Amino acid sequence: MRTNTQQLPRPLEGVTVLDLTTALAGPYATLLLAGLGARVIKIENPRQPDTARANAPFVGRDGVSMVRQHADDMSLAIMERARNKQSITLNLKHPEGRALFERLVLLADGVVENYSAGTADRLGIGYAALSALNPSLVYTSISGFGADQVSGQNKAMDTIVQALSGLMMTSGRPEDPPVRVGVPFGDLAAPLYAVIGTLAALMQARLTGRGQHVDVSLLGAITAMVAAEPFELMRRAGQPVRTGNTMPRLAPFGIFATRDGHVAICAPTDGFSHSLFTAMNRPDLAADPRFAGRDQRVRHHDDLHAEVEAWTRSVDTDTAVRALEAAGVPSGRVRDPGEAARDPRLLARGETEAIEHPRYGAVGDIVVGGLPIRMTGSFAGFDRPAPGLGEHNDDVYGDWLGLDGAQRAALAAAGVI
């Protein structure tokens, strides 16, 4: 984890967010807010905590395993998604639990939830109820289809949203079945929009004193990104939407096999394509009428890509990369996720980071995503490990709400906290 060695301020210092989220989409949004310095209080039912706590793999004193070995083993999902957060337990279905939550709402700047649409309202903790208590509250909802879309199809997981968004029909070749993107794209794209909306609403609330409901859907987030590419227009023009590992309209552009791997090459302009031909030791291709200009290269993309791959297959990846870099061609080796995450440039910038068990420290070489934002006048990143379930009950209920030890013990005995 990065450390704030210069003791810089954090951009969201003084902002308190109540985190009602579970699984991935919601917790990733609140993780980003915590990394930017907000006080994020993760609220979980004491008997039914975040389901991610039971997700394999687990990390503990014996290292990494796919099955929990000891009671203090932690799910890697929680270790990653709960960094820099505080954890309290609270049963929102209990009248006393809801009353405690309302007291927290009065002190908070924001709430983030990712229940199915309509669930928060049924629990009495939706935007209408909470904004009546605290008019300046910014209330962010992340759902599959939108907070206003209460219907039979009300639950969404990333794969379902990938299917509905059209994303699965953009990768692969025309004859291939749908291709699921391995990264949970919907669960990670929606939180980005949610954080942008939350920050904008917080700024407006500081100016006006009025909060608002920020409503982001997984389907909307991922489909907006799909729609940013002109797939439909290409189809109407008779061009295939799915073009495999190359992009004909930008040829030469794509992924090409080498002797021992693959390399990405993106050379759509005249300058870049001529530099590519130089790297290939084929300067004659620049004068070939099929490849002399951009329109010609697009028209003859199959021939051009065949020429490129004939060269890449004749050399190993290191040789190809060195030749392309020397010629100034935008390019890069295709890496597996583990190698990519350990790129020294990323680790140095905190864009990826090694993660440790809060009790046992570095029990394995585990690298996860960091906060890929660097700022010159403030600290953005993660410098506190994920808390155990309810680890901050005394801090929040005692120091913040003023409940004494006997009161907290009674609430715990009653299953409220």
C-alpha positions, 0 to 999 in steps of 0.5 A, a space after each residue: 500500500 502507498 503511504 502518505 509520507 508527506 502527510 498531504 491532505 486528502 481531497 475528500 477530507 471531511 466528507 462522510 459516506 455511509 456505505 450500504 453496498 455489497 458484492 462488487 459494483 457498489 463496494 468499488 464505488 465506495 472504495 474509490 471514494 475512500 481512496 480519495 479521502 472520504 470517511 466511508 463507513 461500511 454497514 453490514 447486517 451482523 448475521 448476514 454480512 456482505 456476501 463477498 466475505 465468503 468469496 474465494 480465494 481466502 488469505 490467512 496465516 497459511 497463505 492463499 487457499 480456495 477454502 477458508 482454513 481458519 476463522 481469521 482468513 479473509 476473502 481477497 474480495 473484502 481485503 481489496 474492496 474494503 481498504 481505507 473503510 471503517 466497518 460497523 454492523 447494523 440490522 436495518 430491519 430492526 426498529 432500533 437499527 433503523 433509528 440508529 441509522 437515521 442518527 448516522 444519516 443526520 451526520 453524513 454527507 452521502 449514502 451509497 447503496 446498490 440494492 435492487 430497485 425498490 428495496 431501499 424504499 421498502 426498508 424505509 431507507 430510500 432517498 425520499 425518507 432520508 432526504 426528509 431527515 437530511 436535505 443536504 444528503 447526496 444519495 447514490 443508487 447503483 442498480 442493474 437497470 435504474 432506480 426507477 425501473 422496478 420490474 420482473 427483470 430487476 436483478 442484474 449481474 455483470 454477465 447479464 448486463 454484458 449480454 443485454 448491452 451488446 458488448 458480447 457481440 463486439 469481440 471475436 469474429 463474425 462466426 463466433 458465439 458471443 464473447 464474455 469479457 473476462 473483466 467484470 466490465 459492467 460492475 466496474 464501469 457503473 461505479 466510475 459514473 456513480 463516483 463522478 455523479 456523487 462528486 458533482 452532487 456533493 459540490 452542488 450541495 455545498 453551494 446550495 445546501 440541497 442534496 439529490 438522488 444520483 441514479 446509475 445503472 449497470 446497463 446504462 453505463 456499459 451500453 453508453 460505452 458500447 454506443 461510443 463506437 460506430 458499430 451500428 453505422 458500420 453494419 449499415 455500411 456493410 462492414 462487419 461489427 466483429 473483426 476478431 483481433 484486427 480493426 480493418 477501418 484503422 489498418 494496420 491495427 490489431 494483435 499479431 502472433 509472434 514466434 513465442 507470443 503476441 504483439 499489439 500494433 496500432 499504426 493507422 496514420 501514414 507516418 505510423 504505417 511507414 514506420 511499421 514498414 521500416 521496422 519490418 525491413 519492408 520499406 517497399 510496402 510504403 510505395 505499394 499502391 494497396 498501402 500508399 494511403 489510408 483509404 487504400 490500406 483500409 480497402 486492402 486490410 486483409 492483404 496488409 494484415 497478412 504482410 504484418 503477421 508474416 513478419 511478426 511470426 518470423 521473430 520472437 516477441 522481444 525482437 518485434 517489440 524492440 524493432 517497433 519501439 525503435 521505429 516509433 510505432 505504437 505497440 506493446 507485448 500482450 501480457 497475462 494479468 499477473 505480469 501486467 499488474 506487476 509492471 514496475 511503473 504501475 507499482 511505483 505510481 500506486 496504480 497497482 499495489 501489493 496487498 497484505 493481510 491485516 494481521 499476518 502481513 505479506 503472506 503471499 505475492 498478491 497484487 491488486 488494483 490501486 487508485 490510478 489517480 495521482 495528484 500534486 497537492 493531495 494524497 489519493 490512495 490506500 494506506 489502511 487495510 480492510 477492517 474485520 466485520 464490525 471492527 469500528 463499532 466502538 468508534 462509530 457508535 461510541 465516539 461518534 454517536 455517544 453510546 456508552 459501553 453498556 448501551 452498545 453491549 445491549 444493542 449487540 445482545 439484541 442483534 441490532 449491531 
